[in-house]
Amino acid sequence: FNVQVHFLSDEFFPDYFWLELSHPKATKEYALNYIKTLFNFDEIIAFGDNSNDISLFNASSKGFAVKNAKDALKNIATDVIESNDNDGVAKFILNHFMR
């Protein structure tokens, strides 16, 4: 059937589990590469907090992890910004792009 199956515990709520069924190309990395090609973007900046954002960061020019992100993501991030509990992404955008 050409389907990926993932059964895993929620990283933030260990008593909860996820069952994901998807096409092998249904990844953040594949989607971002498609958008980059479609619109001929030179640079993409991504934001993330969980290990499912690793592929997104791999396809991005820069990847910013929020302070309360998983260590695996923070370890590959361009930089770590303020927590998403404190609107870290919104503050980053306001400070860097809304001048």
N, CA, C and O atoms as a CHARMM CRD file, in Angstrom:
* protein
*
  396
    1    1 PHE  N      0.80700  -1.21000   0.00000 PROA 1      0.00000
    2    1 PHE  CA     0.00000   0.00000   0.00000 PROA 1      0.00000
    3    1 PHE  C      0.84200   1.26200   0.00000 PROA 1      0.00000
    4    1 PHE  O      0.30700   2.35700  -0.17200 PROA 1      0.00000
    5    2 ASN  N      2.15300   1.13200   0.19000 PROA 2      0.00000
    6    2 ASN  CA     3.04600   2.28400   0.22000 PROA 2      0.00000
    7    2 ASN  C      2.62900   3.28200   1.30900 PROA 2      0.00000
    8    2 ASN  O      2.45500   4.47300   1.04900 PROA 2      0.00000
    9    3 VAL  N      2.47500   2.77200   2.51400 PROA 3      0.00000
   10    3 VAL  CA     2.03600   3.57500   3.64200 PROA 3      0.00000
   11    3 VAL  C      3.05300   3.45300   4.77600 PROA 3      0.00000
   12    3 VAL  O      3.54200   2.36400   5.07600 PROA 3      0.00000
   13    4 GLN  N      3.35800   4.58300   5.39500 PROA 4      0.00000
   14    4 GLN  CA     4.18700   4.56900   6.59000 PROA 4      0.00000
   15    4 GLN  C      3.27000   4.47500   7.80100 PROA 4      0.00000
   16    4 GLN  O      2.24000   5.14600   7.85700 PROA 4      0.00000
   17    5 VAL  N      3.63800   3.65000   8.76200 PROA 5      0.00000
   18    5 VAL  CA     2.85700   3.50100   9.98400 PROA 5      0.00000
   19    5 VAL  C      3.75300   3.82300  11.16900 PROA 5      0.00000
   20    5 VAL  O      4.84100   3.26600  11.31400 PROA 5      0.00000
   21    6 HSD  N      3.27600   4.73300  12.01400 PROA 6      0.00000
   22    6 HSD  CA     4.01300   5.11800  13.21700 PROA 6      0.00000
   23    6 HSD  C      3.07400   5.00900  14.40900 PROA 6      0.00000
   24    6 HSD  O      1.98900   5.59100  14.41400 PROA 6      0.00000
   25    7 PHE  N      3.49600   4.26600  15.40800 PROA 7      0.00000
   26    7 PHE  CA     2.76500   4.18500  16.67100 PROA 7      0.00000
   27    7 PHE  C      3.72500   4.61400  17.75900 PROA 7      0.00000
   28    7 PHE  O      4.73100   3.94700  17.99900 PROA 7      0.00000
   29    8 LEU  N      3.42900   5.71200  18.41600 PROA 8      0.00000
   30    8 LEU  CA     4.36600   6.25300  19.38200 PROA 8      0.00000
   31    8 LEU  C      3.65400   6.97100  20.50700 PROA 8      0.00000
   32    8 LEU  O      2.51200   7.40800  20.36700 PROA 8      0.00000
   33    9 SER  N      4.34600   7.08500  21.62200 PROA 9      0.00000
   34    9 SER  CA     3.77700   7.83100  22.74000 PROA 9      0.00000
   35    9 SER  C      3.97300   9.32100  22.49200 PROA 9      0.00000
   36    9 SER  O      4.92700   9.73900  21.83500 PROA 9      0.00000
   37   10 ASP  N      3.06700  10.09700  23.02100 PROA 10     0.00000
   38   10 ASP  CA     3.15900  11.54500  22.92100 PROA 10     0.00000
   39   10 ASP  C      4.35000  11.99300  23.77200 PROA 10     0.00000
   40   10 ASP  O      4.47900  11.58400  24.92600 PROA 10     0.00000
   41   11 GLU  N      5.22000  12.83200  23.20200 PROA 11     0.00000
   42   11 GLU  CA     6.42300  13.24600  23.92000 PROA 11     0.00000
   43   11 GLU  C      6.12600  14.16700  25.09200 PROA 11     0.00000
   44   11 GLU  O      6.92100  14.26100  26.02700 PROA 11     0.00000
   45   12 PHE  N      4.99000  14.84600  25.04900 PROA 12     0.00000
   46   12 PHE  CA     4.63700  15.76600  26.11800 PROA 12     0.00000
   47   12 PHE  C      3.65200  15.14400  27.11600 PROA 12     0.00000
   48   12 PHE  O      3.58800  15.56100  28.27300 PROA 12     0.00000
   49   13 PHE  N      2.88500  14.14300  26.65900 PROA 13     0.00000
   50   13 PHE  CA     1.91400  13.45400  27.51500 PROA 13     0.00000
   51   13 PHE  C      2.13200  11.95000  27.37000 PROA 13     0.00000
   52   13 PHE  O      1.46300  11.31200  26.55700 PROA 13     0.00000
   53   14 PRO  N      3.05000  11.37200  28.13700 PROA 14     0.00000
   54   14 PRO  CA     3.46900   9.97100  27.96300 PROA 14     0.00000
   55   14 PRO  C      2.34700   8.93400  28.06500 PROA 14     0.00000
   56   14 PRO  O      2.50500   7.82000  27.56600 PROA 14     0.00000
   57   15 ASP  N      1.23300   9.26900  28.69100 PROA 15     0.00000
   58   15 ASP  CA     0.12900   8.31700  28.79100 PROA 15     0.00000
   59   15 ASP  C     -0.75100   8.30600  27.53700 PROA 15     0.00000
   60   15 ASP  O     -1.68900   7.51300  27.44900 PROA 15     0.00000
   61   16 TYR  N     -0.45800   9.17100  26.57500 PROA 16     0.00000
   62   16 TYR  CA    -1.21200   9.24600  25.33200 PROA 16     0.00000
   63   16 TYR  C     -0.35900   8.67500  24.19900 PROA 16     0.00000
   64   16 TYR  O      0.86800   8.76700  24.22500 PROA 16     0.00000
   65   17 PHE  N     -1.01600   8.09200  23.21900 PROA 17     0.00000
   66   17 PHE  CA    -0.32800   7.47700  22.08800 PROA 17     0.00000
   67   17 PHE  C     -0.91500   7.97100  20.77900 PROA 17     0.00000
   68   17 PHE  O     -2.08000   8.36100  20.70600 PROA 17     0.00000
   69   18 TRP  N     -0.09000   7.94500  19.75800 PROA 18     0.00000
   70   18 TRP  CA    -0.48300   8.37400  18.41600 PROA 18     0.00000
   71   18 TRP  C     -0.28500   7.22200  17.43900 PROA 18     0.00000
   72   18 TRP  O      0.72600   6.52200  17.47800 PROA 18     0.00000
   73   19 LEU  N     -1.25000   7.04400  16.57900 PROA 19     0.00000
   74   19 LEU  CA    -1.12700   6.12100  15.46200 PROA 19     0.00000
   75   19 LEU  C     -1.23600   6.97100  14.20800 PROA 19     0.00000
   76   19 LEU  O     -2.27600   7.57400  13.94000 PROA 19     0.00000
   77   20 GLU  N     -0.16500   7.01100  13.45100 PROA 20     0.00000
   78   20 GLU  CA    -0.11900   7.82400  12.23900 PROA 20     0.00000
   79   20 GLU  C      0.05400   6.92300  11.03100 PROA 20     0.00000
   80   20 GLU  O      0.92000   6.04800  11.01500 PROA 20     0.00000
   81   21 LEU  N     -0.76500   7.13800  10.03300 PROA 21     0.00000
   82   21 LEU  CA    -0.66000   6.46400   8.74500 PROA 21     0.00000
   83   21 LEU  C     -0.47600   7.54800   7.69700 PROA 21     0.00000
   84   21 LEU  O     -1.26300   8.49100   7.62400 PROA 21     0.00000
   85   22 SER  N      0.55600   7.41300   6.89300 PROA 22     0.00000
   86   22 SER  CA     0.79600   8.45400   5.90000 PROA 22     0.00000
   87   22 SER  C      1.55700   7.90100   4.70300 PROA 22     0.00000
   88   22 SER  O      2.18500   6.84400   4.76600 PROA 22     0.00000
   89   23 HSD  N      1.48100   8.63800   3.63800 PROA 23     0.00000
   90   23 HSD  CA     2.27500   8.35200   2.45100 PROA 23     0.00000
   91   23 HSD  C      3.73200   8.66300   2.78600 PROA 23     0.00000
   92   23 HSD  O      3.98700   9.58800   3.55700 PROA 23     0.00000
   93   24 PRO  N      4.69000   7.93000   2.23800 PROA 24     0.00000
   94   24 PRO  CA     6.10500   8.18500   2.55200 PROA 24     0.00000
   95   24 PRO  C      6.57100   9.61600   2.25900 PROA 24     0.00000
   96   24 PRO  O      7.53100  10.08800   2.86800 PROA 24     0.00000
   97   25 LYS  N      5.90300  10.30100   1.33900 PROA 25     0.00000
   98   25 LYS  CA     6.28700  11.67800   1.02400 PROA 25     0.00000
   99   25 LYS  C      5.55100  12.70500   1.89000 PROA 25     0.00000
  100   25 LYS  O      5.73100  13.90800   1.70400 PROA 25     0.00000
  101   26 ALA  N      4.74500  12.25500   2.81000 PROA 26     0.00000
  102   26 ALA  CA     3.99400  13.17300   3.67300 PROA 26     0.00000
  103   26 ALA  C      4.84200  13.56100   4.87900 PROA 26     0.00000
  104   26 ALA  O      4.54700  13.19800   6.01800 PROA 26     0.00000
  105   27 THR  N      5.90800  14.31300   4.59000 PROA 27     0.00000
  106   27 THR  CA     6.79400  14.78300   5.65300 PROA 27     0.00000
  107   27 THR  C      6.92000  16.30300   5.54500 PROA 27     0.00000
  108   27 THR  O      6.65600  16.88900   4.49400 PROA 27     0.00000
  109   28 LYS  N      7.31700  16.91100   6.61500 PROA 28     0.00000
  110   28 LYS  CA     7.53500  18.35900   6.59200 PROA 28     0.00000
  111   28 LYS  C      8.68200  18.71300   5.64600 PROA 28     0.00000
  112   28 LYS  O      8.63400  19.73700   4.96400 PROA 28     0.00000
  113   29 GLU  N      9.70300  17.87600   5.60700 PROA 29     0.00000
  114   29 GLU  CA    10.84400  18.11900   4.71800 PROA 29     0.00000
  115   29 GLU  C     10.42000  18.07700   3.25500 PROA 29     0.00000
  116   29 GLU  O     10.78400  18.95800   2.47600 PROA 29     0.00000
  117   30 TYR  N      9.66000  17.06800   2.88300 PROA 30     0.00000
  118   30 TYR  CA     9.20800  16.94600   1.50100 PROA 30     0.00000
  119   30 TYR  C      8.31300  18.13000   1.12500 PROA 30     0.00000
  120   30 TYR  O      8.45400  18.70400   0.04500 PROA 30     0.00000
  121   31 ALA  N      7.39900  18.48700   2.01900 PROA 31     0.00000
  122   31 ALA  CA     6.49600  19.60300   1.74500 PROA 31     0.00000
  123   31 ALA  C      7.26100  20.91000   1.58300 PROA 31     0.00000
  124   31 ALA  O      6.97700  21.69200   0.67600 PROA 31     0.00000
  125   32 LEU  N      8.22700  21.14500   2.45900 PROA 32     0.00000
  126   32 LEU  CA     8.99600  22.38600   2.37400 PROA 32     0.00000
  127   32 LEU  C      9.83100  22.43500   1.10200 PROA 32     0.00000
  128   32 LEU  O      9.91000  23.48000   0.45500 PROA 32     0.00000
  129   33 ASN  N     10.44700  21.33100   0.73900 PROA 33     0.00000
  130   33 ASN  CA    11.21000  21.29800  -0.51500 PROA 33     0.00000
  131   33 ASN  C     10.30900  21.53800  -1.71800 PROA 33     0.00000
  132   33 ASN  O     10.71300  22.20300  -2.67100 PROA 33     0.00000
  133   34 TYR  N      9.10500  21.00800  -1.68200 PROA 34     0.00000
  134   34 TYR  CA     8.13500  21.23500  -2.76500 PROA 34     0.00000
  135   34 TYR  C      7.78900  22.72700  -2.85700 PROA 34     0.00000
  136   34 TYR  O      7.77800  23.29200  -3.95100 PROA 34     0.00000
  137   35 ILE  N      7.50900  23.36100  -1.72500 PROA 35     0.00000
  138   35 ILE  CA     7.16500  24.78300  -1.70900 PROA 35     0.00000
  139   35 ILE  C      8.34100  25.63000  -2.17800 PROA 35     0.00000
  140   35 ILE  O      8.15700  26.58300  -2.93700 PROA 35     0.00000
  141   36 LYS  N      9.55600  25.28600  -1.72800 PROA 36     0.00000
  142   36 LYS  CA    10.74000  26.02600  -2.15600 PROA 36     0.00000
  143   36 LYS  C     10.89400  25.98100  -3.67400 PROA 36     0.00000
  144   36 LYS  O     11.20300  26.99300  -4.30200 PROA 36     0.00000
  145   37 THR  N     10.67800  24.81400  -4.25200 PROA 37     0.00000
  146   37 THR  CA    10.78700  24.66500  -5.70500 PROA 37     0.00000
  147   37 THR  C      9.64600  25.37100  -6.42900 PROA 37     0.00000
  148   37 THR  O      9.87000  26.06400  -7.42200 PROA 37     0.00000
  149   38 LEU  N      8.44100  25.19800  -5.93900 PROA 38     0.00000
  150   38 LEU  CA     7.26400  25.77900  -6.57400 PROA 38     0.00000
  151   38 LEU  C      7.35000  27.30100  -6.65100 PROA 38     0.00000
  152   38 LEU  O      7.00700  27.89700  -7.67200 PROA 38     0.00000
  153   39 PHE  N      7.80300  27.91900  -5.58100 PROA 39     0.00000
  154   39 PHE  CA     7.84500  29.38000  -5.51800 PROA 39     0.00000
  155   39 PHE  C      9.24200  29.95300  -5.70200 PROA 39     0.00000
  156   39 PHE  O      9.43300  31.16800  -5.64200 PROA 39     0.00000
  157   40 ASN  N     10.22000  29.08000  -5.92700 PROA 40     0.00000
  158   40 ASN  CA    11.59600  29.50500  -6.15800 PROA 40     0.00000
  159   40 ASN  C     12.14000  30.34500  -4.99900 PROA 40     0.00000
  160   40 ASN  O     12.79600  31.36400  -5.21300 PROA 40     0.00000
  161   41 PHE  N     11.86100  29.90600  -3.78000 PROA 41     0.00000
  162   41 PHE  CA    12.36000  30.60000  -2.59700 PROA 41     0.00000
  163   41 PHE  C     13.84500  30.29400  -2.41600 PROA 41     0.00000
  164   41 PHE  O     14.28700  29.15900  -2.59800 PROA 41     0.00000
  165   42 ASP  N     14.59900  31.32000  -2.05800 PROA 42     0.00000
  166   42 ASP  CA    16.02400  31.14800  -1.78100 PROA 42     0.00000
  167   42 ASP  C     16.27200  30.75800  -0.32900 PROA 42     0.00000
  168   42 ASP  O     17.22400  30.04100  -0.01900 PROA 42     0.00000
  169   43 GLU  N     15.40600  31.23700   0.55300 PROA 43     0.00000
  170   43 GLU  CA    15.61900  31.02300   1.96900 PROA 43     0.00000
  171   43 GLU  C     14.29400  30.73300   2.65800 PROA 43     0.00000
  172   43 GLU  O     13.27600  31.36000   2.36600 PROA 43     0.00000
  173   44 ILE  N     14.32300  29.77900   3.57000 PROA 44     0.00000
  174   44 ILE  CA    13.15500  29.41600   4.38300 PROA 44     0.00000
  175   44 ILE  C     13.61000  29.36900   5.83700 PROA 44     0.00000
  176   44 ILE  O     14.62100  28.75000   6.16500 PROA 44     0.00000
  177   45 ILE  N     12.84900  30.03100   6.69800 PROA 45     0.00000
  178   45 ILE  CA    13.10900  29.98600   8.13100 PROA 45     0.00000
  179   45 ILE  C     11.98600  29.18500   8.77100 PROA 45     0.00000
  180   45 ILE  O     10.80800  29.42600   8.50400 PROA 45     0.00000
  181   46 ALA  N     12.36200  28.22400   9.62300 PROA 46     0.00000
  182   46 ALA  CA    11.37400  27.36300  10.27400 PROA 46     0.00000
  183   46 ALA  C     11.46300  27.50300  11.78300 PROA 46     0.00000
  184   46 ALA  O     12.49600  27.88000  12.33700 PROA 46     0.00000
  185   47 PHE  N     10.35200  27.19000  12.42700 PROA 47     0.00000
  186   47 PHE  CA    10.26400  27.20100  13.87700 PROA 47     0.00000
  187   47 PHE  C      9.71800  25.85900  14.32600 PROA 47     0.00000
  188   47 PHE  O      8.86600  25.27600  13.65500 PROA 47     0.00000
  189   48 GLY  N     10.20300  25.36200  15.46200 PROA 48     0.00000
  190   48 GLY  CA     9.71200  24.07500  15.91700 PROA 48     0.00000
  191   48 GLY  C      9.90800  23.86800  17.40500 PROA 48     0.00000
  192   48 GLY  O     10.59400  24.62800  18.08900 PROA 48     0.00000
  193   49 ASP  N      9.25900  22.77600  17.88600 PROA 49     0.00000
  194   49 ASP  CA     9.36800  22.45500  19.30200 PROA 49     0.00000
  195   49 ASP  C      9.50100  20.96600  19.58100 PROA 49     0.00000
  196   49 ASP  O      9.75900  20.57200  20.71800 PROA 49     0.00000
  197   50 ASN  N      9.32900  20.13800  18.56500 PROA 50     0.00000
  198   50 ASN  CA     9.27600  18.70700  18.82000 PROA 50     0.00000
  199   50 ASN  C     10.16100  17.96100  17.82700 PROA 50     0.00000
  200   50 ASN  O     10.59400  18.53400  16.82700 PROA 50     0.00000
  201   51 SER  N     10.42600  16.70600  18.09500 PROA 51     0.00000
  202   51 SER  CA    11.30400  15.92400  17.21900 PROA 51     0.00000
  203   51 SER  C     10.71800  15.72900  15.82500 PROA 51     0.00000
  204   51 SER  O     11.46400  15.44200  14.88800 PROA 51     0.00000
  205   52 ASN  N      9.40100  15.87600  15.66000 PROA 52     0.00000
  206   52 ASN  CA     8.83300  15.76500  14.32000 PROA 52     0.00000
  207   52 ASN  C      9.18400  16.97200  13.44600 PROA 52     0.00000
  208   52 ASN  O      8.85600  16.99100  12.25900 PROA 52     0.00000
  209   53 ASP  N      9.84100  17.96700  14.01700 PROA 53     0.00000
  210   53 ASP  CA    10.28800  19.13300  13.25200 PROA 53     0.00000
  211   53 ASP  C     11.72200  19.00100  12.75500 PROA 53     0.00000
  212   53 ASP  O     12.22400  19.90500  12.08700 PROA 53     0.00000
  213   54 ILE  N     12.38900  17.89500  13.06900 PROA 54     0.00000
  214   54 ILE  CA    13.77600  17.71100  12.62800 PROA 54     0.00000
  215   54 ILE  C     13.86600  17.71800  11.10700 PROA 54     0.00000
  216   54 ILE  O     14.75500  18.36300  10.55000 PROA 54     0.00000
  217   55 SER  N     12.97700  17.02500  10.43400 PROA 55     0.00000
  218   55 SER  CA    13.02800  17.01500   8.96800 PROA 55     0.00000
  219   55 SER  C     12.73100  18.39800   8.39800 PROA 55     0.00000
  220   55 SER  O     13.26600  18.76500   7.35200 PROA 55     0.00000
  221   56 LEU  N     11.88700  19.16200   9.07200 PROA 56     0.00000
  222   56 LEU  CA    11.60200  20.53600   8.65800 PROA 56     0.00000
  223   56 LEU  C     12.86700  21.38500   8.75100 PROA 56     0.00000
  224   56 LEU  O     13.17600  22.15300   7.84000 PROA 56     0.00000
  225   57 PHE  N     13.58900  21.24100   9.85000 PROA 57     0.00000
  226   57 PHE  CA    14.83900  21.98700  10.01100 PROA 57     0.00000
  227   57 PHE  C     15.86300  21.56200   8.96100 PROA 57     0.00000
  228   57 PHE  O     16.63100  22.39500   8.48000 PROA 57     0.00000
  229   58 ASN  N     15.88700  20.28500   8.60200 PROA 58     0.00000
  230   58 ASN  CA    16.83100  19.79700   7.58800 PROA 58     0.00000
  231   58 ASN  C     16.60200  20.46200   6.24000 PROA 58     0.00000
  232   58 ASN  O     17.55200  20.66000   5.48200 PROA 58     0.00000
  233   59 ALA  N     15.37400  20.80500   5.93400 PROA 59     0.00000
  234   59 ALA  CA    15.05400  21.41700   4.64600 PROA 59     0.00000
  235   59 ALA  C     15.09900  22.94000   4.69400 PROA 59     0.00000
  236   59 ALA  O     14.98800  23.59100   3.65500 PROA 59     0.00000
  237   60 SER  N     15.25900  23.51400   5.87700 PROA 60     0.00000
  238   60 SER  CA    15.21700  24.96500   6.05600 PROA 60     0.00000
  239   60 SER  C     16.60500  25.58700   5.95700 PROA 60     0.00000
  240   60 SER  O     17.62000  24.93100   6.18800 PROA 60     0.00000
  241   61 SER  N     16.62000  26.85500   5.61100 PROA 61     0.00000
  242   61 SER  CA    17.87100  27.60300   5.63500 PROA 61     0.00000
  243   61 SER  C     18.31200  27.83100   7.07100 PROA 61     0.00000
  244   61 SER  O     19.49600  27.74000   7.39500 PROA 61     0.00000
  245   62 LYS  N     17.33600  28.13200   7.93200 PROA 62     0.00000
  246   62 LYS  CA    17.57700  28.32700   9.35400 PROA 62     0.00000
  247   62 LYS  C     16.40500  27.72800  10.11300 PROA 62     0.00000
  248   62 LYS  O     15.25300  27.83500   9.69200 PROA 62     0.00000
  249   63 GLY  N     16.71400  27.09800  11.23700 PROA 63     0.00000
  250   63 GLY  CA    15.67200  26.51600  12.06900 PROA 63     0.00000
  251   63 GLY  C     15.80700  27.00400  13.49200 PROA 63     0.00000
  252   63 GLY  O     16.86900  26.87000  14.10000 PROA 63     0.00000
  253   64 PHE  N     14.74500  27.56700  14.02600 PROA 64     0.00000
  254   64 PHE  CA    14.75900  28.11000  15.37700 PROA 64     0.00000
  255   64 PHE  C     13.86500  27.27400  16.27600 PROA 64     0.00000
  256   64 PHE  O     12.67000  27.11900  16.02200 PROA 64     0.00000
  257   65 ALA  N     14.45800  26.74500  17.32100 PROA 65     0.00000
  258   65 ALA  CA    13.71600  25.96600  18.31000 PROA 65     0.00000
  259   65 ALA  C     13.31400  26.87700  19.45500 PROA 65     0.00000
  260   65 ALA  O     14.08300  27.74900  19.86200 PROA 65     0.00000
  261   66 VAL  N     12.12100  26.67900  19.97200 PROA 66     0.00000
  262   66 VAL  CA    11.70300  27.43800  21.14400 PROA 66     0.00000
  263   66 VAL  C     12.38400  26.86000  22.38000 PROA 66     0.00000
  264   66 VAL  O     12.81200  25.70600  22.37700 PROA 66     0.00000
  265   67 LYS  N     12.48100  27.65000  23.41900 PROA 67     0.00000
  266   67 LYS  CA    13.22700  27.28000  24.61900 PROA 67     0.00000
  267   67 LYS  C     12.73300  25.97800  25.23400 PROA 67     0.00000
  268   67 LYS  O     13.52800  25.21500  25.78100 PROA 67     0.00000
  269   68 ASN  N     11.43200  25.71400  25.15200 PROA 68     0.00000
  270   68 ASN  CA    10.87700  24.50100  25.75000 PROA 68     0.00000
  271   68 ASN  C     10.77000  23.35200  24.74100 PROA 68     0.00000
  272   68 ASN  O      9.99100  22.42000  24.94000 PROA 68     0.00000
  273   69 ALA  N     11.54100  23.42000  23.67700 PROA 69     0.00000
  274   69 ALA  CA    11.56600  22.35500  22.66700 PROA 69     0.00000
  275   69 ALA  C     12.32600  21.14000  23.18800 PROA 69     0.00000
  276   69 ALA  O     13.04900  21.21700  24.18100 PROA 69     0.00000
  277   70 LYS  N     12.14800  20.03500  22.50500 PROA 70     0.00000
  278   70 LYS  CA    12.89700  18.82200  22.81900 PROA 70     0.00000
  279   70 LYS  C     14.37300  19.04700  22.50700 PROA 70     0.00000
  280   70 LYS  O     14.71800  19.73700  21.54900 PROA 70     0.00000
  281   71 ASP  N     15.23700  18.45600  23.32800 PROA 71     0.00000
  282   71 ASP  CA    16.68700  18.64200  23.16500 PROA 71     0.00000
  283   71 ASP  C     17.18000  18.21900  21.78300 PROA 71     0.00000
  284   71 ASP  O     18.08300  18.84800  21.23200 PROA 71     0.00000
  285   72 ALA  N     16.60400  17.17200  21.22500 PROA 72     0.00000
  286   72 ALA  CA    17.03800  16.70900  19.89900 PROA 72     0.00000
  287   72 ALA  C     16.87400  17.79800  18.85400 PROA 72     0.00000
  288   72 ALA  O     17.68700  17.89900  17.93500 PROA 72     0.00000
  289   73 LEU  N     15.84600  18.60600  18.97900 PROA 73     0.00000
  290   73 LEU  CA    15.62800  19.69500  18.03100 PROA 73     0.00000
  291   73 LEU  C     16.52800  20.88400  18.35700 PROA 73     0.00000
  292   73 LEU  O     17.10400  21.49700  17.45800 PROA 73     0.00000
  293   74 LYS  N     16.64800  21.20400  19.62800 PROA 74     0.00000
  294   74 LYS  CA    17.51200  22.32700  20.01900 PROA 74     0.00000
  295   74 LYS  C     18.95700  22.07400  19.61000 PROA 74     0.00000
  296   74 LYS  O     19.68400  23.01600  19.29600 PROA 74     0.00000
  297   75 ASN  N     19.37900  20.81400  19.61000 PROA 75     0.00000
  298   75 ASN  CA    20.75800  20.48500  19.25500 PROA 75     0.00000
  299   75 ASN  C     21.08300  20.76600  17.79600 PROA 75     0.00000
  300   75 ASN  O     22.24600  20.99100  17.46500 PROA 75     0.00000
  301   76 ILE  N     20.09600  20.75800  16.92400 PROA 76     0.00000
  302   76 ILE  CA    20.36100  21.02800  15.50300 PROA 76     0.00000
  303   76 ILE  C     19.86900  22.40200  15.06300 PROA 76     0.00000
  304   76 ILE  O     20.02300  22.77100  13.89900 PROA 76     0.00000
  305   77 ALA  N     19.28500  23.15100  15.97200 PROA 77     0.00000
  306   77 ALA  CA    18.71300  24.45800  15.63900 PROA 77     0.00000
  307   77 ALA  C     19.79700  25.49300  15.36000 PROA 77     0.00000
  308   77 ALA  O     20.89900  25.42100  15.90300 PROA 77     0.00000
  309   78 THR  N     19.46600  26.44800  14.51300 PROA 78     0.00000
  310   78 THR  CA    20.33200  27.60200  14.27900 PROA 78     0.00000
  311   78 THR  C     20.49700  28.37500  15.57900 PROA 78     0.00000
  312   78 THR  O     21.58400  28.85000  15.90900 PROA 78     0.00000
  313   79 ASP  N     19.38800  28.48900  16.31100 PROA 79     0.00000
  314   79 ASP  CA    19.39900  29.18100  17.59100 PROA 79     0.00000
  315   79 ASP  C     18.15400  28.76200  18.36700 PROA 79     0.00000
  316   79 ASP  O     17.20800  28.21300  17.80000 PROA 79     0.00000
  317   80 VAL  N     18.17000  29.02500  19.65400 PROA 80     0.00000
  318   80 VAL  CA    17.01700  28.75500  20.51000 PROA 80     0.00000
  319   80 VAL  C     16.42900  30.09700  20.90400 PROA 80     0.00000
  320   80 VAL  O     17.13500  30.98500  21.38100 PROA 80     0.00000
  321   81 ILE  N     15.11400  30.23300  20.69600 PROA 81     0.00000
  322   81 ILE  CA    14.43000  31.48800  21.00100 PROA 81     0.00000
  323   81 ILE  C     13.54400  31.29400  22.23300 PROA 81     0.00000
  324   81 ILE  O     13.50400  30.21000  22.81400 PROA 81     0.00000
  325   82 GLU  N     12.85600  32.32800  22.61200 PROA 82     0.00000
  326   82 GLU  CA    12.00400  32.28300  23.79600 PROA 82     0.00000
  327   82 GLU  C     10.95200  31.17700  23.67700 PROA 82     0.00000
  328   82 GLU  O     10.58200  30.77700  22.57400 PROA 82     0.00000
  329   83 SER  N     10.48800  30.70200  24.79900 PROA 83     0.00000
  330   83 SER  CA     9.51300  29.61100  24.87300 PROA 83     0.00000
  331   83 SER  C      8.23100  29.93200  24.11400 PROA 83     0.00000
  332   83 SER  O      7.84200  31.09400  23.99600 PROA 83     0.00000
  333   84 ASN  N      7.57800  28.89200  23.60100 PROA 84     0.00000
  334   84 ASN  CA     6.28700  29.12500  22.96400 PROA 84     0.00000
  335   84 ASN  C      5.22000  29.47800  23.99800 PROA 84     0.00000
  336   84 ASN  O      4.16400  30.00000  23.64200 PROA 84     0.00000
  337   85 ASP  N      5.48300  29.20100  25.26400 PROA 85     0.00000
  338   85 ASP  CA     4.57300  29.64000  26.32500 PROA 85     0.00000
  339   85 ASP  C      4.59900  31.15600  26.49000 PROA 85     0.00000
  340   85 ASP  O      3.67000  31.74700  27.03900 PROA 85     0.00000
  341   86 ASN  N      5.67100  31.77500  26.01100 PROA 86     0.00000
  342   86 ASN  CA     5.82500  33.23500  26.08000 PROA 86     0.00000
  343   86 ASN  C      5.81100  33.87300  24.69700 PROA 86     0.00000
  344   86 ASN  O      6.39200  34.93900  24.49600 PROA 86     0.00000
  345   87 ASP  N      5.14500  33.21800  23.73800 PROA 87     0.00000
  346   87 ASP  CA     5.00600  33.75600  22.37400 PROA 87     0.00000
  347   87 ASP  C      6.34600  33.98200  21.68500 PROA 87     0.00000
  348   87 ASP  O      6.54000  34.98700  21.00100 PROA 87     0.00000
  349   88 GLY  N      7.26300  33.04500  21.87000 PROA 88     0.00000
  350   88 GLY  CA     8.59800  33.18600  21.31800 PROA 88     0.00000
  351   88 GLY  C      8.64300  33.37700  19.80900 PROA 88     0.00000
  352   88 GLY  O      9.41000  34.20300  19.31500 PROA 88     0.00000
  353   89 VAL  N      7.83800  32.63000  19.07500 PROA 89     0.00000
  354   89 VAL  CA     7.84300  32.75500  17.60800 PROA 89     0.00000
  355   89 VAL  C      7.29300  34.11100  17.19400 PROA 89     0.00000
  356   89 VAL  O      7.87400  34.77900  16.33800 PROA 89     0.00000
  357   90 ALA  N      6.19300  34.52000  17.78400 PROA 90     0.00000
  358   90 ALA  CA     5.59900  35.82300  17.44300 PROA 90     0.00000
  359   90 ALA  C      6.57100  36.95400  17.74800 PROA 90     0.00000
  360   90 ALA  O      6.70700  37.88900  16.95800 PROA 90     0.00000
  361   91 LYS  N      7.24000  36.87400  18.88100 PROA 91     0.00000
  362   91 LYS  CA     8.21200  37.91400  19.24200 PROA 91     0.00000
  363   91 LYS  C      9.39200  37.92900  18.27300 PROA 91     0.00000
  364   91 LYS  O      9.88200  38.99600  17.90200 PROA 91     0.00000
  365   92 PHE  N      9.84600  36.74200  17.86200 PROA 92     0.00000
  366   92 PHE  CA    10.94400  36.66900  16.89800 PROA 92     0.00000
  367   92 PHE  C     10.54000  37.34500  15.59400 PROA 92     0.00000
  368   92 PHE  O     11.29500  38.14500  15.04100 PROA 92     0.00000
  369   93 ILE  N      9.35600  37.02200  15.11100 PROA 93     0.00000
  370   93 ILE  CA     8.88500  37.62500  13.85000 PROA 93     0.00000
  371   93 ILE  C      8.75300  39.14300  13.98100 PROA 93     0.00000
  372   93 ILE  O      9.18500  39.88700  13.10100 PROA 93     0.00000
  373   94 LEU  N      8.16600  39.58600  15.06300 PROA 94     0.00000
  374   94 LEU  CA     8.02600  41.03900  15.27700 PROA 94     0.00000
  375   94 LEU  C      9.38900  41.72800  15.33300 PROA 94     0.00000
  376   94 LEU  O      9.56200  42.80100  14.75400 PROA 94     0.00000
  377   95 ASN  N     10.34700  41.13000  16.01800 PROA 95     0.00000
  378   95 ASN  CA    11.66100  41.75700  16.18400 PROA 95     0.00000
  379   95 ASN  C     12.52700  41.69300  14.93300 PROA 95     0.00000
  380   95 ASN  O     13.39600  42.54600  14.75200 PROA 95     0.00000
  381   96 HSD  N     12.31700  40.71400  14.07400 PROA 96     0.00000
  382   96 HSD  CA    13.19800  40.54100  12.91800 PROA 96     0.00000
  383   96 HSD  C     12.57800  40.93900  11.58200 PROA 96     0.00000
  384   96 HSD  O     13.30500  41.20900  10.62600 PROA 96     0.00000
  385   97 PHE  N     11.26700  40.98000  11.49700 PROA 97     0.00000
  386   97 PHE  CA    10.63900  41.20000  10.19000 PROA 97     0.00000
  387   97 PHE  C      9.60800  42.31000  10.16400 PROA 97     0.00000
  388   97 PHE  O      9.14300  42.67700   9.08400 PROA 97     0.00000
  389   98 MET  N      9.23500  42.85400  11.29900 PROA 98     0.00000
  390   98 MET  CA     8.17400  43.85600  11.33500 PROA 98     0.00000
  391   98 MET  C      8.71600  45.21600  11.74200 PROA 98     0.00000
  392   98 MET  O      8.03400  45.97700  12.42900 PROA 98     0.00000
  393   99 ARG  N      9.91900  45.52400  11.33200 PROA 99     0.00000
  394   99 ARG  CA    10.55200  46.79900  11.71400 PROA 99     0.00000
  395   99 ARG  C     10.13600  47.89900  10.78600 PROA 99     0.00000
  396   99 ARG  O     10.56600  49.04100  10.95000 PROA 99     0.00000
